[in-house]
Amino acid sequence: MNTKPKRRILRKSVTSLLMINMLCLSIIPALTLAEGQAVAAPSSKTTAVAPSADKLGLNVKSAILIEATTGQVLYSVNGDEAMPPASMTKMMTEYIVAEQVKQGKLKWSDVVTVKENAAKQIGSRVFLAEGDQHTVEELYIAMAIASANDATVALAERVGGTEQEFVKMMNAEAKRMGMQTAYFANSTGLNVGDMPEGYRPENPKETGMSAKDAATLAKYIVTDHPDFTRFTTMQSYKFRDRDKTPLVNLDWMLEANKSNINFKQYAYPGLDGLKTGHTENAGNCFTGTAVRNGVRLISVVMGTDANSQKSRFVETKKLLDYGFDNFEVKQVVAPKTTVKGAEKVSVKKATNTDVSVVTDQAVSFVVQKGADLKGIKSTVKWLDKDKLTAPLPKGTKVGTITYTYKSDNSSAPAEKTVNLITAEEAEKAGWFKLLLRAIGQFFVDLFNAIKNLF
């Protein structure tokens, strides 16, 4: 029996199958996506080691230090524990009133008529009487620099109708901001029992807030209302023409106080806010913020010596010194940067199906001075590619990339997520090109089906 023809037929069959496999592999498009890829960064020969935060010697119940743009925590002691914040509560009242003005729902020149609840407030106040009239701005200044409870309630009632309706707004904002422990019983930070009878909430729960939540709130203020310093840096303010003495800013650490004989020993370079607080239960508290060389830090101290107003400023200085002396902000990724491994995304029905992709904004982390960034990693997450169909305008979001950095002395990594956007317009292809593309895809699918038979 002659087997040579059969061998030739077998060789041809094997060769044909190999040709089909090679053809399939050459036609099938491939798109490589980056997941968990380390970001290359210049290394540093020397790394500065910051002194241990435990050696700061803070005399507080809780404290925290964050960088204002990233929210990155640089130091924390009991930072997540809810405590009475006293008048630091007023930061939320300040934020909401400023938002009302920003949104056009309120004007600084609007006149507010004082009601009974405001007139009956105790503690820090400007002695408003029922029926008194003052502008929103006048009351805001009294609240911001002198922590006036009566001015605060007058503003809360102007915005919310009643103080308790305003409190609902405060708690809703706290939830929106991601504050984990914050609960507000009133607009001032007073104990519920110190509120005027008839105006106390049905729920006896007291106002509480962690140092981390206070720092979060402060971050929203400095970010959403960068003009906050127009009020917080006022050293004094004459509330009424008839007043013999002006209101004095309770923030002794203002940089402007360096020429004030009473407060110059506490004046801190770059400090321009933010809010003090004091009750017997809370002790002395302070949310401070200062900026140097373009870096803004936010510090919170709670539960310092209740019998010493200066204690909150002494402890704040330790925190801010630690931050400015040992940390700096470094940019990891510039805006509109192409990410290695995620340079393009496939867009259906586009003239060019592979569309270039870039980041939509810069990414920065706070690091120890002199540290390198070789430990930073990134993770890409694409949107559902089935929904990416031309036409797409330039700047369309197609995914996100999350950068993660963990320093040697931090307990948790810092994360920053930015969007991946199209760097060019994805125009829709003409019908003829789409037809040819469909025909090509048909043969790819056909070859794949044949390949899978073997």
C-alpha positions in Angstrom: 0.0 0.0 0.0 1.4 3.4 -1.1 1.5 5.8 2.0 3.4 8.7 0.4 0.3 10.5 -1.0 -1.4 10.2 2.5 1.7 11.6 4.2 1.7 14.6 1.7 -2.0 15.2 2.5 -1.3 15.1 6.2 1.6 17.5 6.0 -0.6 20.0 3.9 -3.4 19.7 6.5 -1.0 20.5 9.4 0.6 23.4 7.5 -2.9 24.8 6.7 -3.9 24.7 10.4 -0.7 26.4 11.4 -1.3 29.1 8.8 -4.8 29.7 10.1 -3.5 29.9 13.7 -0.8 32.4 12.7 -3.3 34.5 10.7 -5.8 34.6 13.6 -3.1 35.6 16.1 -1.9 38.4 13.8 -5.4 39.8 13.3 -6.8 39.7 16.8 -6.3 43.1 18.4 -4.7 43.4 21.8 -4.9 46.0 24.4 -2.7 45.9 27.4 -4.0 47.4 30.6 -2.0 48.3 33.7 -3.0 47.0 37.1 -0.9 47.5 40.2 2.0 48.9 38.3 4.7 50.7 40.2 5.4 54.2 39.2 9.0 55.0 38.4 10.4 58.0 40.3 13.8 59.4 40.8 15.5 57.9 43.8 17.3 59.9 46.4 20.6 59.0 47.9 19.8 60.3 51.3 16.4 60.1 53.1 15.7 62.5 55.9 14.2 60.7 58.9 11.6 62.7 60.8 11.7 62.6 64.6 9.2 60.2 66.1 5.7 61.8 66.6 5.6 60.1 70.0 8.4 62.5 71.1 6.3 65.6 70.6 5.2 65.5 74.2 1.6 66.7 73.5 -0.6 67.4 76.5 -3.9 66.7 74.8 -6.8 64.2 74.8 -6.7 64.0 71.0 -4.9 65.7 68.1 -4.4 65.4 64.4 -2.3 67.1 61.7 -3.2 66.9 58.0 -2.0 68.5 54.8 -4.9 70.6 53.4 -4.9 69.7 49.7 -4.4 66.0 49.9 -6.0 65.5 53.3 -3.1 63.2 54.1 -2.7 62.5 57.9 0.8 63.4 59.2 0.1 62.8 62.8 -2.7 61.5 64.9 -3.4 60.6 68.6 -6.9 59.4 69.4 -7.8 61.2 66.2 -10.9 59.1 65.5 -12.4 59.4 69.0 -15.5 61.7 69.3 -15.1 64.3 71.9 -17.0 67.6 72.8 -15.7 70.2 70.3 -17.0 73.2 72.1 -17.1 76.3 69.8 -15.2 74.5 67.1 -18.8 73.4 66.2 -19.2 76.9 64.8 -16.9 76.0 61.9 -19.9 74.1 60.4 -22.2 77.1 60.9 -19.6 79.3 59.2 -19.3 76.8 56.3 -23.1 76.7 55.7 -23.6 80.4 55.9 -20.7 81.0 53.5 -22.2 78.4 51.2 -25.5 80.2 51.3 -23.8 83.4 50.2 -21.8 81.7 47.6 -24.9 80.1 46.1 -26.7 83.5 46.1 -29.3 82.5 48.7 -27.9 85.0 51.1 -26.0 88.3 50.9 -23.4 89.6 53.4 -25.5 92.9 53.4 -28.8 91.2 54.3 -30.2 92.4 57.6 -31.0 89.8 60.3 -33.5 90.5 63.1 -32.5 88.9 66.4 -35.1 86.5 67.9 -35.6 85.3 71.5 -33.5 82.2 71.2 -30.4 84.2 70.1 -31.0 86.9 72.7 -31.1 84.3 75.5 -27.8 82.6 74.7 -25.1 82.5 77.4 -21.3 82.2 77.3 -19.4 84.1 74.7 -21.7 86.7 73.2 -22.1 90.2 72.0 -25.2 90.8 74.1 -27.8 90.9 71.4 -31.3 91.9 72.4 -34.5 90.6 70.8 -35.4 92.8 67.9 -31.8 94.0 67.3 -30.8 94.2 63.6 -27.4 93.5 62.2 -26.1 92.4 58.8 -25.1 88.9 58.0 -21.5 90.0 57.7 -21.5 91.7 61.2 -22.9 88.6 62.8 -20.5 86.4 60.9 -17.5 88.4 62.1 -18.7 88.2 65.7 -19.1 84.5 65.4 -15.7 83.9 63.6 -13.4 86.0 65.8 -15.2 86.3 69.1 -17.1 83.0 69.1 -20.4 84.8 69.9 -23.1 82.3 70.6 -25.9 84.8 70.2 -24.6 86.0 66.8 -24.2 82.3 65.7 -27.8 81.4 66.6 -29.1 84.5 64.9 -27.4 83.4 61.7 -28.6 79.8 62.1 -32.2 81.0 62.5 -31.9 83.3 59.5 -30.8 80.4 57.3 -32.8 77.5 58.8 -35.9 79.3 60.1 -35.2 77.7 63.5 -32.0 76.6 65.1 -33.0 73.0 65.1 -33.9 73.1 61.4 -30.4 74.5 60.8 -28.9 71.7 62.9 -30.5 69.2 60.5 -28.5 71.0 57.7 -25.4 70.7 59.8 -25.7 67.0 60.3 -26.5 66.5 56.6 -23.4 68.4 55.6 -21.3 66.3 58.0 -22.5 63.2 56.3 -21.8 64.6 52.9 -18.3 65.5 53.9 -17.6 62.0 55.2 -17.3 63.0 58.8 -17.5 59.6 60.7 -18.3 60.7 64.3 -19.8 64.2 64.1 -23.1 64.9 65.6 -24.5 68.4 66.2 -27.1 69.2 68.8 -27.0 73.0 68.2 -25.2 75.6 66.1 -22.8 76.8 68.9 -21.2 73.9 70.7 -22.8 74.7 74.0 -24.0 71.8 76.2 -27.6 71.0 75.6 -28.4 72.0 79.2 -26.9 75.4 78.7 -29.3 76.2 75.8 -32.3 78.4 76.5 -35.4 76.5 77.8 -37.9 75.9 75.0 -35.2 75.8 72.4 -33.4 72.6 73.4 -33.6 69.5 71.1 -35.8 66.6 72.1 -32.8 64.3 71.8 -30.5 64.9 74.8 -27.5 63.7 72.9 -24.6 66.2 73.1 -22.5 67.5 70.2 -19.5 65.4 69.5 -16.8 65.3 66.9 -13.4 63.7 66.5 -10.2 65.6 65.8 -10.2 64.0 62.3 -13.7 65.2 61.6 -12.8 68.7 62.7 -9.8 68.6 60.4 -12.0 67.4 57.6 -14.4 70.3 58.2 -11.6 72.7 58.2 -10.3 71.3 54.9 -13.7 72.0 53.3 -13.6 75.5 54.6 -10.1 76.4 53.2 -10.8 74.6 50.0 -14.4 75.7 49.2 -14.0 79.2 50.7 -10.4 80.3 50.3 -11.5 83.8 51.3 -12.1 82.6 54.8 -9.1 84.6 55.9 -11.0 87.8 55.3 -12.7 87.1 58.6 -10.3 84.9 60.5 -7.3 87.2 60.3 -9.1 90.2 61.8 -7.3 91.1 65.0 -10.2 93.1 66.3 -13.6 94.5 65.3 -15.9 97.1 66.6 -19.3 95.5 66.5 -21.4 98.6 67.4 -20.5 102.2 67.3 -21.5 102.6 70.9 -19.2 99.8 72.1 -16.4 101.1 74.2 -14.0 98.3 73.3 -13.8 96.2 70.1 -14.1 92.5 69.9 -10.7 90.8 70.1 -9.8 87.7 68.0 -9.5 84.7 70.3 -6.9 83.2 68.0 -3.7 84.3 69.7 -1.5 82.5 67.1 -2.3 84.9 64.1 0.9 85.9 62.4 -0.3 89.5 62.6 0.0 89.2 66.4 3.8 89.3 66.2 3.5 93.0 66.9 0.9 92.7 69.6 2.5 93.0 73.0 -0.1 90.6 74.6 0.1 87.8 72.0 3.4 88.1 70.2 4.9 85.1 72.0 2.2 82.9 70.5 2.2 84.5 66.9 3.0 81.8 64.4 4.4 82.5 60.9 1.8 81.7 58.2 -1.1 81.1 60.6 -4.3 82.6 59.4 -7.1 80.7 61.2 -9.3 79.0 62.2 -11.4 78.4 65.3 -11.0 78.1 69.1 -13.3 76.3 71.5 -13.7 76.0 75.3 -16.1 74.5 77.7 -15.6 72.8 81.0 -16.2 69.4 79.5 -14.2 70.0 76.3 -11.3 71.8 77.9 -9.4 74.1 75.5 -9.5 73.2 71.9 -8.2 74.8 68.7 -8.4 74.0 65.0 -5.5 75.9 63.4 -4.2 76.3 59.9 -1.0 77.8 58.5 0.6 78.1 55.1 4.3 78.2 54.3 6.1 77.9 50.9 2.8 77.0 49.3 2.0 74.1 51.8 -1.0 74.5 54.0 -1.3 72.3 57.1 -4.4 71.9 59.4 -4.0 71.0 63.0 -6.5 70.1 65.7 -6.0 69.8 69.4 -8.8 68.8 71.8 -8.9 68.5 75.5 -5.9 70.6 76.5 -5.7 72.2 79.9 -9.1 73.5 80.7 -7.7 76.2 83.0 -5.2 77.6 80.5 -6.2 79.3 77.3 -2.6 79.3 76.1 -2.3 75.5 76.3 -4.2 75.0 73.1 -1.7 77.3 71.3 1.3 75.8 72.9 0.3 72.3 71.7 -0.7 73.5 68.3 2.8 75.0 67.8 4.3 71.6 68.5 2.1 70.0 65.8 2.7 72.6 63.2 6.4 72.7 63.8 6.6 69.0 63.4 4.8 69.2 60.1 6.6 72.1 58.5 10.1 70.9 59.7 9.8 67.4 58.4 7.4 67.1 55.5 6.9 68.5 52.0 4.5 68.1 49.1 5.8 66.3 46.1 4.0 66.0 42.8 3.9 62.4 41.6 2.1 62.9 38.3 1.5 66.1 36.4 -1.9 66.9 34.9 -2.5 65.5 31.4 0.1 62.7 31.9 0.2 59.5 29.8 0.2 56.4 32.1 2.6 53.6 31.1 0.5 50.5 30.3 -2.7 52.5 29.9 -1.8 54.8 27.0 -4.9 54.0 25.0 -8.5 52.8 25.2 -10.6 51.1 22.6 -13.6 53.1 21.4 -16.2 51.4 19.3 -17.2 52.9 15.9 -14.4 55.4 16.1 -12.2 56.4 13.1 -9.2 55.4 15.1 -10.4 52.7 17.5 -7.4 53.2 19.8 -7.8 56.6 21.5 -5.0 58.2 23.6 -5.7 58.6 27.3 -4.2 60.9 30.0 -4.8 61.9 33.6 -7.2 64.8 34.2 -5.2 66.4 37.1 -2.0 66.3 39.1 -1.3 63.8 41.9 0.7 64.9 44.9 1.7 63.3 48.2 3.1 64.6 51.4 6.4 62.9 52.1 9.3 63.3 54.5 11.8 65.8 53.3 14.4 64.1 51.1 12.4 60.9 50.8 12.0 59.1 47.4 8.8 58.0 45.9 9.8 54.5 44.6 7.1 52.9 46.8 4.2 54.5 45.0 1.9 52.1 43.1 -1.0 52.6 40.8 -4.1 50.7 39.9 -6.2 51.4 36.8 -9.9 50.8 36.6 -11.6 51.2 33.2 -15.2 52.1 32.6 -17.4 49.5 30.9 -15.8 49.4 27.4 -19.1 48.4 25.8 -20.4 51.9 26.6 -17.4 53.6 24.9 -18.8 54.3 21.5 -17.9 57.2 19.1 -18.4 60.0 18.8 -16.7 61.0 22.1 -15.4 64.5 22.8 -11.9 65.2 24.1 -11.8 65.0 27.8 -14.3 62.2 28.2 -13.8 60.1 31.4 -12.9 56.5 30.4 -11.6 55.2 33.7 -9.7 56.1 36.9 -6.2 55.5 38.3 -5.6 55.2 42.0 -2.1 56.0 43.3 -1.1 54.6 46.7 1.8 55.7 48.9 2.9 54.4 52.3 5.7 56.0 54.2 7.9 54.0 56.6 6.3 55.7 59.7 2.6 55.9 58.7 0.1 53.3 59.8 -2.0 53.5 56.7 -1.2 54.2 53.1 -2.3 57.5 51.5 -4.4 57.2 48.3 -5.3 59.7 45.5 -7.6 58.8 42.7 -7.9 60.8 39.5 -9.8 60.3 36.2 -8.4 58.9 33.0 -9.7 61.0 30.1 -9.5 61.0 26.3 -6.6 63.2 25.1 -8.3 63.6 21.7 -11.7 63.6 20.1 -12.9 60.1 19.0 -14.8 60.8 15.7 -17.3 58.3 14.4 -16.1 56.4 11.4 -17.9 56.5 8.1 -20.3 53.7 7.0 -17.9 52.2 4.5 -15.1 51.9 7.0 -17.4 50.4 9.6 -18.5 47.9 6.9 -15.0 46.8 6.2 -14.3 46.6 9.9 -17.3 44.3 10.3 -16.2 42.1 7.5 -12.7 41.8 9.0 -14.2 41.0 12.4 -16.4 38.3 10.7 -13.3 36.5 9.4 -11.5 36.9 12.7 -14.5 35.2 14.4 -14.6 32.5 11.7 -10.9 31.7 12.1 -11.3 31.6 15.9 -14.1 29.1 15.5 -12.0 26.9 13.2 -9.0 27.1 15.6 -11.2 26.1 18.5 -12.2 22.9 16.7 -8.7 21.7 17.2 
